[in-house]
Each structure stands twice: as structure tokens, then as C-alpha cells.
Amino acid sequence: MNLALPILVPALPALGAAAGLATGRRYPGLARPLAVLPVAVSAVLAVVTALQLGTGATLDAATRLAPTGGPEISLALHLDGFSSLISVLVGLVATCVQVYSTAYLKDDPRYPSYAALVSLFTAAMFLVVYSGDLIVLLVGWEVMGICSYFLIGHHWEGADARSASLKAFLVTKLGDVPFLFGLFLLGADAGTFRITEVLHTAATGGLHHPTLIALLLLAGVAGKSAQFPLHTWLPDAMAGPTPVSALIHAATMVAAGIYLVARLLPVFLLSSAALLVLAVMAAVTMVGSALCALAQDDLKRVLAYSTVGQLGYMAGALASGDRQAAVFHLVAHGAFKALLFLTAGVVIHAAHTNSISAMSRIDGLRRRVPDAYWTMGLGLAALVGLPPFAGFFSKEAVLTAAEHAAHGEALTGHLGPASAVPAAAGWTVLVAGLLTALLTAAYATRLWLVAFHSRPVAADADAPYSPEIDEADPAHAEPAAMRWPLWVLAVPTMGFGLLGLRTEWLPRLLDGEPLRPGFETAVLGLGAAAIGILIGYAAWRTAAARATAGQPATDPGRLLLGPLHGPAQHGFGVDRLYSALFVRPTAAAAKLVRFLDRAVVETYVRGAGAAPGWLGRAVRLAQTGNAQGYLSALLAGAVLLAVLVAVGS
């Protein structure tokens, strides 16, 4: 294979970003072609690279960057089926987002910088996927972090956007600190940062601190991929533009942590304790986020909590020792979640509100945005896990992996011993996954019915209302640049899972294990989804009947959650807990330090500066310029000395 192709994949978006930042203000007309063309060409090259590499093949190339006196740092390239598949997803989603943004942000004066940052974000994710060296991977990892800070805070005029961008940056950095130590410890144990050599060392038992390394790495993964307890930044990140949400949630930042664990899974398989921690983290994330999604009124926050839960499925598959199922769900989820966010952008663009309950008062919204209506339906069906959509096959692959792990039959293949995966981890993931499937179906049904199929009746007292949302704007509801990316993403949403399974191409591209869902898990998963749909529909009908009877409007989520609605609406108080445990003590300590600095330290400093002044003024009083006074003082001093001498003798 010509190495120029995979090198150009991350290089082109980076060059496009540099050109966009350099020319955006002076030549704003170049912003759109510089945003779309490099990313689109990079996506095509990613597909060509994947096709040339084929299935079951790998490509490694490296050049040493600099001698370090320790483990070398190399500009290394590592391509295999996993990196090829994810790079195609990144290219597809990023291209759709850039095209979509040309219409969504067409009147935004800061569009050139926005588009350049999206391109840089895409280049950083390509670097993470293609990198064969952990330190170079870390560079892409951190570039994504700073890009997310700027993109989430794109509308910095609003306090929500400013606080959300800062929160995303700080929470992910909180996980990145132990993550950095984990990388250094892994490199020190293995004697190298090259991923292939690290995995070889792990396979031969050469790592001396596998549990500590795995737990340190998991901290960074929890931050980047929004897993409990570092998940709180992701719902607030919805303050950024909707296309940014599609990019972050589908194919870039949140996928990076899952991809890293999948790449380094043999290291994690050396520690049963780390796998059990990962399983518990995934289970809490799945169930908790699904409950929160059921209580949200903001359309984008529902999808954000949904992303957190689906990432929990991927983490659960990894805890079950099956990276193939995790990456399968990562790619399937990337397609349908990007579709859902972009359709949400179209609906919000037409309805002028994020509120689901407010959308229910717009007469005929689904007729005004028909493309978004149908494609959102496809995306929600994939999210729920209905056949034959991609989400069904990928979610069932996760549940099947958990079932095998629960019975001590983890499909670790050549990665490590199946016995390293605790049966408790498998059971934890399986039970939580089934419960989450039920809750996912319930909140997806609620979203679909309330937003598009409710009669325009009196508003919920808790929902914001303004007269301009009564009528959607049909003339500007679905521009072409916002419409065709929806159908492009609908294709993998409908066909990816089925196509991959029917041809056996996908297993050969990954670890070679079969991906067909097991009969038991398929029945349980579909049963849970069906129950969730029925529960969501019954709650919607009950709420509609109350509204028709003139009773106060009630959200179906409130009916389903009961006393849990309030806590779930506010994320079960995790943010308040962090505020009480960390933010307030830190702020109080800062105030104390400020007081000590001003009242104590500065007092001594000012005193030290004032004392010479006082001495100088005293000396100046003695310097009168009168010669008689000086002679009198001299004579008095001489007399005093004479007296003292006489007395002393």
C-alpha cells in the first residue's frame, strides 16, 4: 500500500483547518469550500485505504521522532480492520456535518473559525485512530479536548455555552491526568510506546502493574467517553451548535475512549479487577442515563443522555472481553446517533425551540419537516434496537458477549484468556443492558409521540412558551444542505448491521468471531424493547387523555418515573454532589488564600517597604542645612562623650 494515502487522511483536514483560520476573516467566501472539500477528500481516501488494506491484514510503519533516553517516541502508523472501519465512520460523519453546517450556520459571523475547528477536530480523531504510538495518540486525544472547548462555547455570548465549554474541558482534564500517568507507566513497563510492542509485551506477561495501569487508563476513558462518574459534561455540552453535538457524540471525542480500550484490551484482560470496575461503571452509566433521558424536556439533552447510555453498552462489551462487539456498536451507533442529532437540528430550526413539550403545540410539525420526521423515526428505531436496523444487530452483539462472559465463555479469541473475564462482569452488563433496552424504548417512544403526534393543546406548566413557536417556518424548515445528509446517514442506519452479518465481511475485518445474535439474548432484547414501547405509548395516551379532559398537562416521563422524575431530571444530583464535595471547598480555599495574601502577606510586604521610608523621613528631619545647628550638635556630642569617658574612668 502507498503510505501517502493513510498519511493524507489526517493531514488534509488539518491543512484545511489551517487554511480556514488563516483566510477566514479576509476571504469569507473560501470558508465553505475549505471546510467541506478537505474533509470529503479525506473521507474518500479513508475508504480507499480500507479497501486496499482488505480484511485480516495490518500495516505498520514508523519513524523515530527523537531520542528520549527511555522508551522511544515514534511517528507510527498502525492500520487494521478496526482502524479502517472507524476511520470510514469518522470521514462519513464529519463530511455530513460540514455540509450540514453550511446551511445551519449560514448567517453566523464566526462560521469560518467554527468550520476550521471542526476540520481540526476531525484530523485529531483520524490521528487517534491511525496512530501506532501511544504518545502520538495522546496528541490527537488532547487536540480533540481543546477543539471541544472552543466548539461547545461557540455561542460564547450565552452564559450556558461558556459554562458548558469550561465544564467539558475541566471534567475531561480531570480524567486525563491519571490517564497520562497510566500511559507513562505502561510505556515504562513495556519499554516502548509502540502499540504493537505493548500488546506483545502484555501477551507474554511482561507487564508488572497491569491492574494499576488499567485503572489509571480507565479514568481518562471515563472522562473522554462520558462514563460514570465523569459523564456530567456531555449533557451540558448541548449548549454548542447541533452539528457539533452530532460530531462529538457520534464519531469523534466520545468514541476515542472506547476505541483506546478496544485497542489495548489485551492489557485490560490481565486484570479481572479492572474489568469488573469497567462493568460496574458501564452498568451504572447505562441505567442512570436512560432514567435521566426519560425525564428531559430538551430534545438535545434526551439524545445526549442516550449517547451516554449507548457508550455504556460499548464499555460493557469491552468488560465482557469482546472488543469486536464494542466496535460494531460504536460504528452502528455513530451512524444513527449522527442522524438523530442532525434531524434534531432540522426540527429545532423549524420549530425555533428545543423543548419537546413546546413542539407538541405546533400543529402539523411532522408535515413541515417530512425528511427529518421519517429519518428521525429510522434513527430512533435503530436506537431502540428493532430489526433489521443496525442498532439491533450491534446491541444484540453486546448482549451476546455479556451472556458468554456470564457463563465463563468470553470470546476473547487470541487477545487473552477467557478466564480473565469475571462472570460477575458478564451478569452485571447483561442485566443492566436489558433494563436499559426497556428504558431506551420508553424514552424514544415518548420523544417521538410527544414531539410529532400530540395534539396542540395547552402547554405543560414547566415548559417554556412564547407565541413565535406556535407556527413553524415551512419556507426554511429543510434546506437542501441540511436534508440530504440525513438520507446519507440513513443508509448505514438501515443496512450496516444486516449487510455486515449476511456477507461475513465484518467479522473477517475485525476479530473473526461470529456476530449473529444469540437466540436467548435476541428474544430478551426484543421483549424488553417491546415492553418499553408499550409502556411509553400507554403513558403518552394517558397524558393526552388528561389534557383532552381539561386537566393539567402531564409529561409521559413524569407519569412513568413518578417520584424519580425530579432527581432524574437533574441527573440524580451528581453535579450538586460534586459542587458540595469539590467546587465549594475549592472556592472557599481560594477565598482563604486570597484573604491571607491580601491581609497578611501584603501587610508584611507593605510594612517592609514603608519602614525604610519612615527611617528616611526621620533622617531627613535631622538634615536642616543650618551650620550652627550642626556645630551645636557636634559640640553636644563631644561633651557627652567626654562625660561618658570621665564617668567610666
Sequence and secondary structure as in RCSB ss.txt:
>XXXX:A:sequence
MNLALPILVPALPALGAAAGLATGRRYPGLARPLAVLPVAVSAVLAVVTALQLGTGATLDAATRLAPTGGPEISL
ALHLDGFSSLISVLVGLVATCVQVYSTAYLKDDPRYPSYAALVSLFTAAMFLVVYSGDLIVLLVGWEVMGICSYF
LIGHHWEGADARSASLKAFLVTKLGDVPFLFGLFLLGADAGTFRITEVLHTAATGGLHHPTLIALLLLAGVAGKS
AQFPLHTWLPDAMAGPTPVSALIHAATMVAAGIYLVARLLPVFLLSSAALLVLAVMAAVTMVGSALCALAQDDLK
RVLAYSTVGQLGYMAGALASGDRQAAVFHLVAHGAFKALLFLTAGVVIHAAHTNSISAMSRIDGLRRRVPDAYWT
MGLGLAALVGLPPFAGFFSKEAVLTAAEHAAHGEALTGHLGPASAVPAAAGWTVLVAGLLTALLTAAYATRLWLV
AFHSRPVAADADAPYSPEIDEADPAHAEPAAMRWPLWVLAVPTMGFGLLGLRTEWLPRLLDGEPLRPGFETAVLG
LGAAAIGILIGYAAWRTAAARATAGQPATDPGRLLLGPLHGPAQHGFGVDRLYSALFVRPTAAAAKLVRFLDRAV
VETYVRGAGAAPGWLGRAVRLAQTGNAQGYLSALLAGAVLLAVLVAVGS
>XXXX:A:secstr
  THHHHHHHHHHHHHHHHHHHHTTT GGGHHHHHHHHHHHHHHHHHHHHHHH SS  EEEEEEEE  SSS EEE
EEEE HHHHHHHHHHHHHHHHHHHHHHHHTTT TTHHHHHHHHHHHHHHHHHHHHB BHHHHHHHHHHHHHHHHH
HHTSSTTSHHHHHHHHHHHHHHHHHHHHHHHHHHHHHHHHT  BHHHHHHHHHTT  S HHHHHHHHHHHHHHHT
T TTS THHHHGGGS HHHHHHHHHTSHHHHHHHHHHHTHHHHTT HHHHHHHHHHHHHHHHHHHHHHHH  BHH
HHHHHHHHHHHHHHHHHHHTT HHHHHHHHHHHHHHHHHHHHHHHHHHHHHS  BHHHHTTSTTHHHHSHHHHHH
HHHHHHHHHT TTSHHHHHHHHHHHHHHHHHTT    TTSS GGGS HHHHHHHHHHHHHHHHHHHHHHHHHHHH
HHHS      TTS   GGGSS  GGGS  HHHHHHHHHHHHHHHHHHHHHHHHSHHHHHTTS      HHHHHHH
HHHHHHHHHHHHHHHHHHHHHHHTT     HHHHHHGGGHHHHHTGGGHHHHHIIIIIHHHHHHHHHHHHIIIII
IHHHHHHHHHHHHHHHHHHHHH    HHHHHHHHHHHHHHHHHHHHHH 
